[in-house]
């Protein structure tokens, strides 16, 4: 199925749709725009917690369209943001989500982050996910799916 006539654009639209659909299913939400805002907010928190080099390596693994909004508003001179605990990391996520969770109700920041991490872990190379998890606060690593956490500890 061709939408744009450009294979790379059609592919990234398709891949992004898959990510959003998986996130919608995981969170039990029906509107793609809400899943987009949650995905974007959580990815921004992860990006801002990483070093510039690690953020770029992780970004390179994302589908082109997701990579675009991953980098939106990025200020490399201001990273990494210090978050030394799971609670501080979730505060960072909450800050990046803004009011995105208000529209869906019944989903807290931790559940949103965990759902995004599950989607990421299914689509990004395990080694890169392990590198990202390695940069998370020790108690925040539990937000990621088990294989990613085990790889990051090893």
PASEBA-1860 file (N, C-alpha, C; in nm, 3 decimals):
! residues 154
1> XXXXXXXX> 0.084/-0.118/0.000/0.000/0.000/0.000/0.088/0.124/0.000 ~ 0.073/0.207/-0.099/0.149/0.329/-0.111/0.062/0.447/-0.071 ~ 0.116/0.530/0.016/0.046/0.649/0.059/0.112/0.773/0.000 ~ 0.244/0.780/0.012/0.316/0.900/-0.030/0.386/0.882/-0.164 ~ 0.408/0.760/-0.203/0.485/0.734/-0.324/0.634/0.723/-0.295 ~ 0.672/0.745/-0.172/0.812/0.731/-0.130/0.820/0.617/-0.029 ~ 0.894/0.513/-0.065/0.900/0.393/0.018/0.943/0.425/0.162 ~ 1.045/0.508/0.179/1.095/0.536/0.314/0.990/0.608/0.398
9> XXXXXXXX> 0.911/0.697/0.337/0.805/0.765/0.411/0.693/0.668/0.446 ~ 0.652/0.589/0.348/0.546/0.491/0.374/0.587/0.395/0.485 ~ 0.712/0.353/0.481/0.761/0.259/0.582/0.759/0.321/0.721 ~ 0.805/0.446/0.734/0.808/0.508/0.866/0.667/0.537/0.918 ~ 0.574/0.572/0.828/0.435/0.589/0.871/0.381/0.456/0.924 ~ 0.410/0.349/0.853/0.364/0.216/0.894/0.426/0.176/1.029 ~ 0.556/0.193/1.044/0.624/0.157/1.169/0.572/0.240/1.286 ~ 0.553/0.369/1.263/0.501/0.456/1.369/0.361/0.413/1.408
17> XXXXXXXX> 0.279/0.379/1.311/0.144/0.331/1.339/0.150/0.206/1.427 ~ 0.241/0.115/1.398/0.255/-0.007/1.479/0.290/0.029/1.623 ~ 0.388/0.116/1.642/0.428/0.158/1.777/0.308/0.218/1.851 ~ 0.237/0.309/1.785/0.124/0.375/1.850/0.012/0.276/1.881 ~ -0.015/0.185/1.789/-0.119/0.084/1.812/-0.083/-0.004/1.932 ~ 0.043/-0.046/1.940/0.086/-0.127/2.054/0.073/-0.050/2.185 ~ 0.107/0.077/2.182/0.095/0.159/2.303/-0.052/0.178/2.341 ~ -0.137/0.201/2.242/-0.280/0.215/2.267/-0.336/0.088/2.331
25> XXXXXXXX> -0.295/-0.027/2.281/-0.341/-0.154/2.336/-0.291/-0.172/2.479 ~ -0.163/-0.143/2.502/-0.104/-0.160/2.636/-0.171/-0.070/2.739 ~ -0.210/0.050/2.697/-0.270/0.145/2.791/-0.422/0.143/2.791 ~ -0.481/0.070/2.697/-0.626/0.065/2.689/-0.688/0.198/2.646 ~ -0.620/0.267/2.556/-0.674/0.394/2.506/-0.710/0.378/2.359 ~ -0.800/0.464/2.312/-0.852/0.448/2.177/-0.808/0.553/2.078 ~ -0.754/0.663/2.126/-0.717/0.770/2.035/-0.567/0.776/2.012 ~ -0.531/0.770/1.886/-0.391/0.769/1.846/-0.318/0.895/1.894
33> XXXXXXXX> -0.387/1.009/1.895/-0.321/1.134/1.935/-0.276/1.130/2.080 ~ -0.351/1.059/2.164/-0.310/1.046/2.304/-0.187/0.956/2.316 ~ -0.186/0.848/2.240/-0.070/0.758/2.240/0.054/0.832/2.190 ~ 0.036/0.914/2.086/0.148/0.994/2.033/0.205/1.084/2.140 ~ 0.120/1.155/2.213/0.168/1.248/2.315/0.239/1.175/2.428 ~ 0.190/1.057/2.465/0.253/0.979/2.570/0.388/0.925/2.521 ~ 0.391/0.870/2.401/0.517/0.820/2.345/0.621/0.932/2.339 ~ 0.581/1.044/2.286/0.673/1.158/2.273/0.723/1.204/2.409
41> XXXXXXXX> 0.636/1.220/2.506/0.677/1.268/2.638/0.772/1.175/2.708 ~ 0.744/1.046/2.703/0.833/0.948/2.768/0.967/0.942/2.696 ~ 0.965/0.942/2.563/1.091/0.941/2.489/1.174/1.066/2.517 ~ 1.110/1.180/2.533/1.183/1.302/2.567/1.249/1.290/2.704 ~ 1.181/1.230/2.799/1.241/1.211/2.932/1.362/1.118/2.924 ~ 1.351/1.010/2.849/1.464/0.920/2.832/1.579/0.994/2.764 ~ 1.550/1.061/2.655/1.650/1.137/2.581/1.724/1.234/2.671 ~ 1.649/1.305/2.754/1.709/1.408/2.838/1.787/1.350/2.955
49> XXXXXXXX> 1.766/1.226/2.987/1.840/1.157/3.094/1.973/1.101/3.043 ~ 1.984/1.085/2.912/2.104/1.025/2.852/2.210/1.129/2.820 ~ 2.332/1.082/2.805/2.438/1.168/2.754/2.407/1.200/2.609 ~ 2.471/1.301/2.555/2.447/1.339/2.415/2.477/1.222/2.323 ~ 2.591/1.156/2.343/2.628/1.043/2.257/2.527/0.929/2.267 ~ 2.487/0.895/2.388/2.392/0.784/2.404/2.255/0.821/2.350 ~ 2.214/0.946/2.367/2.085/0.990/2.311/2.087/0.979/2.159 ~ 2.200/1.015/2.098/2.210/1.005/1.952/2.212/0.859/1.907
57> XXXXXXXX> 2.281/0.773/1.979/2.285/0.631/1.943/2.146/0.569/1.954 ~ 2.073/0.604/2.060/1.937/0.554/2.077/1.847/0.609/1.967 ~ 1.856/0.737/1.941/1.774/0.800/1.838/1.792/0.738/1.701 ~ 1.914/0.695/1.674/1.943/0.633/1.544/1.869/0.501/1.526 ~ 1.823/0.440/1.633/1.752/0.313/1.627/1.601/0.330/1.605 ~ 1.553/0.452/1.616/1.409/0.477/1.607/1.366/0.493/1.462 ~ 1.241/0.456/1.431/1.189/0.483/1.296/1.199/0.633/1.266 ~ 1.217/0.668/1.140/1.242/0.806/1.100/1.142/0.906/1.158
65> XXXXXXXX> 1.014/0.877/1.152/0.914/0.971/1.203/0.924/0.986/1.354 ~ 0.939/0.875/1.425/0.954/0.880/1.571/1.084/0.952/1.606 ~ 1.189/0.927/1.531/1.316/0.995/1.553/1.298/1.147/1.542 ~ 1.215/1.190/1.449/1.190/1.333/1.433/1.130/1.396/1.557 ~ 1.026/1.335/1.613/0.969/1.397/1.733/1.049/1.366/1.858 ~ 1.133/1.264/1.855/1.227/1.238/1.965/1.323/1.356/1.980 ~ 1.372/1.408/1.870/1.467/1.519/1.874/1.401/1.656/1.887 ~ 1.271/1.664/1.868/1.201/1.793/1.874/1.227/1.862/2.008
73> XXXXXXXX> 1.276/1.984/2.002/1.299/2.064/2.122/1.421/2.025/2.204 ~ 1.503/1.935/2.152/1.620/1.887/2.228/1.723/1.997/2.242 ~ 1.778/2.008/2.362/1.885/2.103/2.390/2.005/2.025/2.445 ~ 2.094/1.978/2.359/2.205/1.895/2.403/2.292/1.957/2.513 ~ 2.300/2.090/2.517/2.381/2.156/2.620/2.322/2.138/2.760 ~ 2.195/2.101/2.768/2.126/2.089/2.897/2.114/1.947/2.948 ~ 2.183/1.853/2.885/2.170/1.712/2.926/2.307/1.656/2.966 ~ 2.310/1.550/3.042/2.194/1.476/3.094/2.134/1.544/3.216
81> XXXXXXXX> 2.002/1.531/3.227/1.930/1.581/3.343/1.956/1.484/3.458 ~ 1.983/1.538/3.572/2.007/1.452/3.689/1.875/1.398/3.743 ~ 1.867/1.270/3.749/1.754/1.201/3.812/1.816/1.079/3.876 ~ 1.835/1.084/4.005/1.912/0.981/4.074/1.827/0.868/4.132 ~ 1.696/0.878/4.115/1.608/0.774/4.169/1.491/0.755/4.074 ~ 1.419/0.647/4.096/1.299/0.621/4.017/1.200/0.736/4.033 ~ 1.183/0.785/4.156/1.089/0.894/4.180/1.131/1.019/4.102 ~ 1.258/1.052/4.102/1.305/1.169/4.028/1.290/1.148/3.877
89> XXXXXXXX> 1.317/1.026/3.830/1.300/0.999/3.688/1.152/1.012/3.649 ~ 1.063/0.959/3.732/0.919/0.971/3.701/0.873/1.117/3.706 ~ 0.935/1.198/3.790/0.905/1.342/3.789/0.947/1.403/3.656 ~ 1.062/1.360/3.603/1.109/1.407/3.473/1.010/1.364/3.364 ~ 0.967/1.238/3.368/0.868/1.189/3.272/0.741/1.272/3.282 ~ 0.693/1.292/3.404/0.570/1.368/3.425/0.583/1.510/3.369 ~ 0.700/1.570/3.389/0.724/1.704/3.335/0.717/1.704/3.182 ~ 0.777/1.601/3.119/0.779/1.594/2.973/0.642/1.556/2.916
97> XXXXXXXX> 0.562/1.486/2.994/0.427/1.450/2.950/0.332/1.570/2.953 ~ 0.361/1.666/3.038/0.270/1.780/3.052/0.132/1.731/3.093 ~ 0.029/1.770/3.018/-0.107/1.729/3.052/-0.155/1.610/2.967 ~ -0.061/1.538/2.906/-0.098/1.427/2.817/-0.181/1.320/2.885 ~ -0.157/1.296/3.013/-0.232/1.190/3.082/-0.370/1.237/3.128 ~ -0.389/1.368/3.140/-0.519/1.420/3.184/-0.631/1.378/3.090 ~ -0.601/1.376/2.961/-0.703/1.347/2.860/-0.747/1.201/2.861 ~ -0.664/1.112/2.912/-0.698/0.970/2.906/-0.751/0.917/3.039
105> XXXXXXXX> -0.716/0.979/3.149/-0.767/0.938/3.279/-0.732/0.796/3.317 ~ -0.701/0.775/3.443/-0.676/0.642/3.495/-0.539/0.584/3.463 ~ -0.453/0.662/3.400/-0.318/0.616/3.369/-0.220/0.706/3.441 ~ -0.138/0.646/3.526/-0.039/0.727/3.595/0.093/0.728/3.517 ~ 0.183/0.810/3.561/0.311/0.830/3.492/0.390/0.700/3.483 ~ 0.393/0.623/3.590/0.469/0.498/3.589/0.412/0.400/3.487 ~ 0.282/0.388/3.482/0.220/0.296/3.384/0.249/0.342/3.241 ~ 0.242/0.472/3.217/0.272/0.525/3.084/0.416/0.495/3.045
113> XXXXXXXX> 0.509/0.520/3.136/0.651/0.496/3.107/0.676/0.348/3.081 ~ 0.621/0.263/3.165/0.640/0.119/3.149/0.585/0.070/3.015 ~ 0.470/0.120/2.975/0.411/0.079/2.847/0.498/0.123/2.731 ~ 0.549/0.245/2.736/0.638/0.292/2.629/0.765/0.207/2.626 ~ 0.821/0.176/2.741/0.943/0.096/2.746/0.922/-0.043/2.689 ~ 0.804/-0.099/2.710/0.773/-0.231/2.653/0.770/-0.223/2.500 ~ 0.711/-0.118/2.447/0.707/-0.100/2.301/0.848/-0.081/2.247 ~ 0.924/0.005/2.311/1.062/0.030/2.267/1.142/-0.100/2.267
121> XXXXXXXX> 1.129/-0.177/2.374/1.207/-0.300/2.386/1.172/-0.402/2.278 ~ 1.050/-0.397/2.224/1.012/-0.488/2.116/1.069/-0.447/1.982 ~ 1.102/-0.320/1.965/1.139/-0.269/1.833/1.281/-0.218/1.819 ~ 1.350/-0.197/1.929/1.487/-0.146/1.924/1.581/-0.260/1.960 ~ 1.698/-0.262/1.899/1.796/-0.367/1.923/1.822/-0.383/2.074 ~ 1.828/-0.508/2.117/1.844/-0.537/2.259/1.968/-0.471/2.319 ~ 2.076/-0.469/2.245/2.198/-0.407/2.296/2.182/-0.259/2.320 ~ 2.110/-0.192/2.231/2.086/-0.047/2.248/1.993/-0.022/2.365
129> XXXXXXXX> 1.890/-0.105/2.379/1.799/-0.091/2.493/1.877/-0.110/2.623 ~ 1.965/-0.210/2.626/2.046/-0.234/2.746/2.135/-0.113/2.777 ~ 2.189/-0.048/2.675/2.270/0.073/2.696/2.186/0.184/2.759 ~ 2.064/0.202/2.709/1.974/0.304/2.763/1.940/0.272/2.909 ~ 1.902/0.148/2.934/1.864/0.108/3.069/1.982/0.128/3.165 ~ 2.102/0.100/3.117/2.222/0.118/3.199/2.234/0.262/3.250 ~ 2.185/0.359/3.174/2.195/0.500/3.213/2.079/0.547/3.303 ~ 1.986/0.459/3.329/1.873/0.494/3.415/1.913/0.482/3.562
137> XXXXXXXX> 1.845/0.555/3.649/1.869/0.536/3.792/1.845/0.389/3.829 ~ 1.922/0.341/3.924/1.919/0.198/3.957/1.777/0.146/3.982 ~ 1.700/0.214/4.064/1.566/0.165/4.094/1.466/0.191/3.981 ~ 1.501/0.274/3.883/1.413/0.299/3.768/1.430/0.193/3.659 ~ 1.534/0.113/3.669/1.555/0.007/3.569/1.441/-0.094/3.570 ~ 1.374/-0.107/3.683/1.262/-0.201/3.695/1.142/-0.159/3.610 ~ 1.142/-0.036/3.560/1.033/0.008/3.472/1.042/-0.057/3.335 ~ 1.159/-0.107/3.301/1.182/-0.169/3.170/1.149/-0.317/3.176
145> XXXXXXXX> 1.116/-0.379/3.062/1.089/-0.524/3.061/1.210/-0.603/3.109 ~ 1.186/-0.717/3.164/1.290/-0.800/3.227/1.414/-0.825/3.142 ~ 1.404/-0.866/3.016/1.528/-0.891/2.940/1.618/-0.768/2.929 ~ 1.559/-0.650/2.915/1.638/-0.527/2.906/1.708/-0.500/3.038 ~ 1.639/-0.524/3.149/1.697/-0.501/3.279/1.812/-0.598/3.305 ~ 1.793/-0.724/3.269/1.898/-0.825/3.288/2.020/-0.792/3.205 ~ 1.999/-0.749/3.079/2.111/-0.714/2.991/2.187/-0.595/3.045 ~ 2.118/-0.499/3.103/2.182/-0.377/3.152/2.261/-0.403/3.279
153> XX> 2.222/-0.503/3.356/2.293/-0.534/3.479/2.417/-0.620/3.454 ~ 2.418/-0.689/3.340/2.523/-0.786/3.313/2.642/-0.732/3.255
END
